[in-house]
Amino acid sequence: MHYGTGQIVVGYQGVGKSTLAYHNRGVIDLESSNFFVDGKRGEKWYIPYCNIARSLARQGYIVCVSSHEVVRKELERNPAERQVIVYPALALKDAWIRSLKHRYEQTESDKDFKALKDAEQCYEQNITDLANQAGFEHIEITSMSYSLENMLIKREVQV
């Protein structure tokens, strides 16, 4: 595994950020749900979140972050050296939601429930927004049979 220049990988819910980090020591899944205090996020929670991601990337880590709009806009405004955004194709909507539902049924976590509900209600808009986001290299997932690690390697983002 190559740890040269780090990068930030913005990933839509369910793309495999946590799995990638679990299997690769040089990858950090910077979980945005850790930025809640007493059940709420501060108004500008995304600023320290992105600062931490940029700092880790400068240290050579591949840092997986959430795809919240405020996170993307902050990274567009003040980018890391290399930024990649990963999202499923619009055509994968039904399969993607089934996958998120299966994940929630396995974990029963609040985070996975929120991800499922968000996708059920906003999938098309979320994906369109991600596809149109400036300031990032783009990777579109076009099949449910994929490896995030392989997709990043093919794009020369060294994992």
Secondary structure by P-SEA (a helix, b strand, c coil): ccccbbbbbbccccccaaaaaaaccccccccccccccccccccaaaaaaaaaaaaaaaaccbbbbbccaaaaaaaaaccccbbbbbbbcccaaaaaaaaaaaaaaacccaaaaaaaaaaaccaaaaaaaaaaccccbbbbbccccccaaaaaaaacccc
